[in-house]
Amino acid sequence: MPANKKYLTKSPWLRLAKILAGAVGGYAVMLSFHLALTSFLPKKEVIATAFILGYIIWAFLLLWAFIAKNVWRVWLTYILLTVLFLLPYLLNTNFNHGS
């Protein structure tokens, strides 16, 4: 059964923005989340957990980018989450002189 035309994105730029938000933005949030976990947990356990949990988080973020009505809100949310998750990692590496 084909999709109803009124629910499809008409603009190719919005379609590209959704694809990039889901793929690139979702991956950035997932990666920064696991970097934040390395600030609080041992790195070996985070890497082992990221093999499974990373794909699950990325799949949900990818799906949310296509379900959301406003792709720009998705982009803003992904950027804010990425910065928020990177802060503990960046602060931890700066205070420990890069280690």
PATI-409479 format. One line per 5 residues: number of its first residue (from 1); their letters; for each residue y, z, x of N, C-alpha, C. Coordinates in steps of 0.2 Angstrom, whole numbers. Each point is the difference from the previous one (the first is absolute). Example, Ala and Ser with C-alpha at 12.3 -4.5 7.8 and 13.67 -1.06 7.14 Angstrom:
residues 2
1) AS) -28:39:66:6:0:-4:6:0:4; 5:-4:-2:6:1:4:5:3:-4
//
This chain:
residues 99
1) MPANK) -6:0:4:6:0:-4:6:0:5; 4:-5:-1:6:0:4:6:5:-2; 4:1:5:5:5:-1:5:-2:-4; 3:4:-4:6:-1:-5:6:-2:5; 3:-6:-1:6:-2:4:6:5:0
6) KYLTK) 1:3:-6:6:5:0:-1:6:4; -6:1:3:-1:6:4:0:-2:8; 0:-6:1:0:-3:7:7:0:3; 1:1:6:6:0:4:2:-8:0; 6:-1:-2:2:-7:0:4:-2:7
11) SPWLR) 3:4:3:3:-1:6:-5:0:6; 0:-5:4:-5:0:6:3:6:5; 6:1:0:3:5:5:-2:7:-2; -1:2:-7:-2:6:-2:-8:1:1; -3:-6:-1:-7:0:2:-2:2:7
16) LAKIL) 4:-4:4:0:2:8:2:7:1; 5:3:-3:2:6:1:-6:5:-2; -3:-1:-5:-6:4:-2:-6:0:4; -1:-6:3:-6:-1:5:2:4:6; 6:-1:3:2:3:6:1:8:-1
21) AGAVG) 2:2:-6:1:7:-1:-7:3:0; -5:-3:-4:-7:3:0:-3:0:7; 0:-6:3:-4:-1:6:4:4:6; 6:-2:2:3:3:5:3:7:-1; 3:1:-6:3:7:-1:-5:5:-1
26) GYAVM) -6:-2:-4:-5:4:-1:-4:2:7; 0:-4:4:-3:1:7:4:5:4; 7:-1:-1:4:4:4:0:7:-2; 0:1:-7:-1:7:-3:-7:3:2; -5:-4:0:-7:3:2:0:2:7
31) LSFHL) 3:-4:4:0:1:7:4:6:2; 6:0:-3:5:6:2:-3:6:-3; -4:0:-6:-3:6:-2:-5:3:5; -4:-5:3:-5:3:4:3:2:7; 6:-3:2:3:3:6:3:7:-2
36) ALTSF) 2:1:-6:3:6:-2:-6:5:1; -6:-2:-2:-6:5:0:-2:2:7; 2:-5:5:-2:2:7:5:5:3; 5:1:-4:5:6:3:-3:6:-2; -4:1:-5:-3:6:-3:-7:1:2
41) LPKKE) -4:-5:0:-7:0:1:-2:-3:7; -6:2:2:-3:-4:6:0:-7:-1; 1:-4:5:1:-7:-1:-7:-3:-1; -5:2:3:-7:-2:-1:-2:0:-7; 1:5:-4:-1:1:-7:4:-4:-4
46) VIATA) 6:-1:2:5:-5:-4:-3:-7:0; -2:-2:6:-2:-7:1:-7:-1:-4; -4:5:0:-6:-1:-3:1:0:-8; 5:4:-2:1:0:-7:4:-7:-2; 4:-2:4:4:-6:-1:-4:-6:-1
51) FILGY) -6:-1:2:-4:-6:-1:-2:-1:-7; -1:6:-4:-1:-1:-7:6:1:-4; 3:6:1:6:1:-4:6:-5:1; 0:-3:5:6:-5:1:-1:-6:-4; -6:-2:-1:-1:-6:-5:1:2:-7
56) IIWAF) -2:6:-2:1:2:-7:8:1:-1; 3:3:4:8:1:-1:3:-7:0; -2:-4:5:3:-7:0:-1:-4:-6; -6:1:-3:-2:-4:-6:4:2:-6; 1:7:-1:4:2:-5:7:-2:1
61) LLLWA) 3:1:6:7:-3:1:1:-7:-1; -5:-4:1:0:-7:-1:0:-1:-7; -4:3:-4:-1:-1:-7:7:2:-4; 3:6:3:6:2:-4:5:-5:1; 1:-3:6:5:-5:1:-1:-6:-5
66) FIAKN) -6:-2:-3:0:-5:-5:0:3:-7; -1:6:-1:0:3:-7:8:1:-1; 3:3:4:7:2:-1:5:-6:-2; 4:2:-5:5:-5:-3:5:-2:5; 3:5:4:5:-1:4:-2:0:8
71) VWRVW) 0:-6:3:-3:0:7:5:3:5; 6:0:-2:5:3:5:-1:8:0; -2:3:-6:-1:7:0:-6:2:4; -5:-5:0:-6:1:4:2:0:8; 4:-5:2:2:-1:7:4:7:2
76) LTYIL) 4:2:-4:4:6:1:-5:6:1; -4:1:-5:-5:5:1:-4:0:6; -3:-6:2:-4:-1:6:4:1:6; 7:-2:0:4:2:6:1:7:1; 2:3:-6:1:8:1:-6:3:2
81) LTVLF) -6:-1:-3:-6:3:2:-2:-1:7; 1:-6:3:-2:-2:7:5:5:4; 6:0:-1:5:4:4:-2:7:-1; -1:3:-6:-2:7:-1:-7:2:4; -5:-5:0:-6:2:4:1:-1:7
86) LLPYL) 5:-4:2:1:-1:8:3:6:3; 4:3:-4:4:6:3:-4:5:4; -5:3:-3:-4:5:3:-3:-3:7; -2:-6:0:-3:-3:6:5:-1:5; 6:-3:-2:5:-1:5:3:6:3
91) LNTNF) 1:5:-4:3:7:2:-5:3:5; -7:0:-2:-5:3:4:0:-4:7; 0:-6:0:0:-4:7:6:1:4; 6:1:-3:6:1:3:0:7:3; -2:5:-3:0:7:2:-5:1:6
96) NHGS) -5:-4:-1:-6:1:5:1:-5:6; 6:-3:1:1:-5:5:-5:-6:0; -1:-3:-6:-4:-6:0:-7:1:0; -3:6:-1:-7:1:1:-3:1:-7
//
